């Protein structure tokens, strides 16, 4: 979750978009280019970073995630229970399973003759990890671009984080097992503790400490933390693409084939959430963030878990990084579609 979301919780009205956020696509693209260039220019440095692990969990990536995780508590918005129900259904009952199906269809069937045979299982595992980790800090940016309800967005993201604590490992284990892929459960559970449980505990402790100083002090602290949150996110991108830059340069066809099920999944889940909200009678300001939350991923967790389970240079790690590569432009397209279709949504 985004650190800036706490300001939204305290003050429900949308803050104006900053110049930095307006050019987010440019910053992400620059981080990708910088990461690939640094990985090629300083390979020894990033190999050393990649070896900084505890129980096969990469510490630098984990620390960056701690910085950007939202410092807040769960917020229930009872009047939008239908939108929350739709998002939970798409995130947990549809998304992971549809990705497992798409992975089997495209990786094991359609594209199998063109992919390295020894990496097929790893590619599918990466896609499953990506789909089983819903909602990222970026959701707050997407929601603002669609004038989404900020309290709904915050409560839904917080609820997803709480569910991930207990559901991420079992769902990943189930789907990997169904795909005949062995799962080192100890590493998977350590990843959940490091990337979900620890940040949530630290967030709650910090939130309580700041609120003791008063609401105004709390909001000022959140405004200061916000830029650090985004900086950590971008630095995470640089690190990830430094790790995988060589594979991306050497295997552009593989990247394109891995992108196909990811793209289909994003459009399918966002469209399904958007339509179900319309059928349920939710407002457009709720349907938009619901569709965006239903389509986006907590890619930092997915990448970190892939590295932990299968290794830094595995097909699983590459598949999750491809998810990062396509997420920003695709989500901006989804934002454009839901904004332009507002009159259709509200008709009748």
N, C-alpha and C positions, 0 to 999 in steps of 0.2 A: 504494500500500500504506500501511497505518497505521503511524505511528511506534511506537505501543504494542506492535506485533507482536514487536519484538525482545525485549521482556521475556518474551513467550510462548516465544520460541525458546530463551531461556536457562533458563526454568523452565516445563516443559510443563504443569503443572497450571493450571487455569483460575482467574483472579483473579475475585473477586466483582464483580458489576455495580455501577458507581457510580450515585449518584443522578442524575447528569447523563445517563448513558446510558439509565436507565430512562425518562426523559422526553424521549428523543431526538425523537420525533414532534412534540412541542410546540415544541422549539427550532427544528426545521426549518421548521415552519409559521410561527413568528415571524420567521424569517429571510426567508421568502418574502414575507410581508406587509411587512416592513421594506424589502426590496429594491424592491418595487413602489412603495411610498409614497415612498421616497427618489428613485427614478427619475422619478416624477411631480413631486415637489417641487423637485428640483435637477437639471433636465434638462441644463443647461449643463455642470455638473460632470461628469456621467457621459458626456456627449458628448466632453468633453476626455479623459477616461480611455480612451474607446473609440478615440481617435486616437493613443494611445501604442503604436505598433506598430513592429516591425522586420521587413521583408520580409513585411508583412501578418500578422504573428503578434503577438497581443495580449500585451504584457509583464506587466501586473499580474496577469492570470489565470495566466500561466506561473510567476511568482514565488510565488503562493499554492500552486500545485501542488508546487513544490520544497519548501516548508515541510512539507507533509503526507505526502510520499512516505516510505515505510518505509526506514530505514537498515539494511539487511541484505543478506545474500547468499542465493544459492539453497540451499535445504535439500531434499535428496532423502529421502523416506520410503519405502524400498524395500518395506516390508511392505504398503503401500497402493498398489502400482503399478496395481491394477485401478481404484481410485477415481480416481487421477490420469489414467489412460487414458480413463475415461468423461468426465471433465471436459474434457480436451483435445479429445476428439471432439465434444462438444456445443459448446464454445466456438469451435472453429475450422473444423469440417467441417459444422456444422448451423446455428448461430446467425446468422452474417452472411448466408448464402444464404437461409435461411427468412425473414429480415427483408426481403431484396430482393424475394422473392416476395410477401410480405404487403404491402409498399409498392406494388408494381405492382398487386396485386389491389384494394386499398382506395383508394389515391390516384389511380391512373390509370383505374380502372374504377368501383367502387361510389360513391365520393364525388366523382369528378371534376366532375359538374355543379354541385356546391355550393362548390367551392374556386376560388380565383383561378387562371385558366389559366396565367398567366405564372410561377406559383410551384410548379407541380406537380413539375418536375424538382428544384427546390431542396428541397421537402419530402422527396422520396424520398432525395435525397443525405443529408439530415440523419438519416433513419432508418438508412441504411446505415452512416454514421459511428458512430452510437450502438451498433449491434450488433457492429461490428468492433472495439470497444474493450472487452474483457471485464474484469470484476473491479475493484472499487474498494476504497478504505479501509474503506468501510462493511461489507465482507464479514466483517471481524473482529468487528464488533458483532453481525451476524446469526449468525455461528458461535457466539458465546458464548450467545446467546439460545436456541440449540438444543443446548447442551452438546456442540458439535462438537469433534473432535480438533484441538487448536491447532497441532500440528506439521504435520498434513496441510494445514490451512488456510494456514499460512505458506508451506510448500513449494510448494503449488499456485499461490498468488498470485505468488510469486517467479518460478516457471516461466512463468506467463502474461506477466509483465513482460518476461522474456527473449525470449519468442516474439514479443511485440509489436514489439520492436526491428526484427525482420526481416520480420514478416508483415503488420503493420498497413497500411503503404503499398501493398504489392502487392494485398492483398485489396480495399482501398477502390478502388484504381485499376481492378481487374478488374470489380468490381460496378458502379461508376459507368460504365465503358466499355460494359458489357453493357446498361446502362439508357440509353445514348446521351447521357451527360452528360460534357462535356469536363472534363478534370482538369489543373489547373496543377501539374505534378509537382514543380517546385522548391519551391513553397509547402508541398505535402504533405510532402516530405522534411524541410524545415526544421521543420515542426511535430513530426515524429518526433524529430528531434535535440533540440529545445527541451524537449519534454514527457516524453520517455522516456529518451533516452541521457544527457543532462546530469544529470538527477536520479539515475540509477543510478550514474554515475561519482562524483558527490559523496557519495552514500550509502556506497559502498564505502570511500572515503577517510576519511570520518568514522567509520565502524564500526571500521576498523583503528586509527585514532588512539585511540578510546575503549577498545578492548580491550587496548591496550598498558598502560593504567592499572589493569587487573585487572577480573575479572568483576563484583565488587561495585560498582565505580565505573561500569562500563558500565550495570548495571541502574538505578543511581540517575540516570544521565543520561537513560536511556530514560523513566523516570517523569516527569522534568521536561519532556521533549520532548513526551510524549503529549498534555497539554492544549493545547499550541500547535498540534499536528497537527489536533485537532478544531476548534479556533478558526479555523484557516485554512480548513478545509472549510466551516464555517458562513459565514465571511466571503466565500468564493467564491460561495456560494448568494446572499448579499445582492447581490453584484456582478452575477451573472448575471440575477437577476430585476429589478434596476434597469435593465439594458440592455433587457430584453424586456417590462417591465411594461406599457407602453402597448399593445403588440400583444396581450398576454393579455387586457387589459381590453376592447379593441375587437373581438376575434375569439374570443369564447367558443365558438362553434360549430366554428370551425377547430381550436381546442384539443381539443375533444371528439373530433373526427374523427381527428386525429393520434394521440390516445391509444389508439384501438382497435387498430391493429396492434402497438403497443408492449405493451399488456396481453396480447394473444393470444400474442405472442412470449415474454413472461416466463413465463406459465403453461405454455406448451408446452415450453420448454427446461428449466424447473425440474422439471416432471413427467417428462420424458424422462430427465434425469440421475438422478432419484430412482429410477425404475423400473429403469434399466440397472444401477445399483449393487446393487439388490436381486437382479437376475438374475445379477450377477457374484459375489454372495456377500460383498459388503463389509458392514462394521458400520454400524449406524445413525449412529454418531458421525462416520463418514466420508461417508455418503450425504447427510446434512443439509448440511454446508458445500459438498459437490459440487453439490447442487441449487441452492444459493444463489449459488455462483460461476457456475454455468451460466446463471443468470437475470439477474444484476446487471451493471452497466456501469461502466466507467471514464468517467463522464459528463464529468468536467473535460476530459479529452483530446478527447472527442467535440465538446463545445461549442467548445473552443479551435480545433480543426481546422475546424469549420463556419464560425466567424468568420473564420479565416484564408483559407479557400478561397472563401467566398461572401459575406462581409460581415456586419457586426454586426447589421443589421436584415433579414437574408435569411430566407427560409422555412426554410433548412437550420438556421440558428441557432435559430429558433423550435422546430423539431421536436426538436432535442436538448434544449432547455430543458423541453419537455413531458415528455421522459423523466425529467428531474430531478423534475418536479412529481409524477409518479405513482409514482416508484420507492420512496420510503419507505413509504407506506401499502400498496402492493402487496407489497413484500418482507416486511413485518410479517405480511401475510396468509399468505404462503408459509411463514414461520416457524411460524405457528399450525397450518397443515395438517401439516407434517412432524412437529411435536411431538405432535399428537393422533393421528397415524397410526403411532406407534412400535410399538404392539402388532401392527398388521397387518404392518408391515415385518419384524419379528422372528419372525413366525409361520412355522414350518416351516424 
